[in-house]
Structures are given as C-alpha cells and as structure tokens.
Amino acid sequence: MNTKDIYLVDLNPTKGAEINKARPCIVVSNDDVGVLPLKIVVPLIAYKEHHNKSWLVKIEPTKNTGLSKDSTADPMHIRSVSHDRILKKIGSIDDSTYVKLKEAIKVVLDLHYE
C-alpha cells in the first residue's frame, strides 16, 4: 500500500455525517512514516457539477485509476484506517492529480503559510 494508490476501503461503522460504506479511497500517508498498521486515506464520492470547491479534487476514470465513473476526492473526510479495513487495490492517481490533492488537503487542514 503506497501513497497515491486507490483502494476499496470499508469505512463502516460511522457516525453522523461521516462518509460510510465500502468505497474507493486514496492513500495519502507518507510511505516512510508510521509504525502501526494504519494508512491515512481520502475517500472518494460521486462527482457532481457543483463540486467546484477548493478542497474537492475531481478524479477521472482511467485505466490507471481503475474507477468506473468520475469521482471526487474529499479531504474533509480524511481519516486514518486500519489495514484490516483495506479490501483491495483498484488503481492509483498520477503525480499531477496528487499535487492537486495535497493542495486541497492544505486548504482543509489550514496549512497554507504566509
């Protein structure tokens, strides 16, 4: 499991407005960090035209991504998950998409420095 890989992840059980069920997620944890069997992931949701916010990143279906439809990476739902929740690899995103995703994560976590 490496950074930029897309995996099907079982996100249940959840509470409140958390994204639930098994869904594709992009691994965003640094491959060289951590001692526990955990990965930090950004879940994907179905793409909608109104997903034009600075923290949402469109992910298109390609042979590389392994997705069947346009999706949106939503860093507002970033979370750490146990390896036990990770079901199967679907694909991966390219470097330019990963740069966009990192910028979106900075927006959500207020990591822009002046």
Secondary structure as UniProt FT lines:
FT   TURN            3..4
FT   STRAND          5..10
FT   TURN            16..17
FT   STRAND          22..27
FT   TURN            31..32
FT   STRAND          38..46
FT   TURN            49..50
FT   TURN            54..55
FT   STRAND          57..59
FT   TURN            63..65
FT   STRAND          71..73
FT   HELIX           75..77
FT   STRAND          79..82
FT   HELIX           83..85
FT   STRAND          86..92
FT   HELIX           95..108
FT   TURN            109..110
//
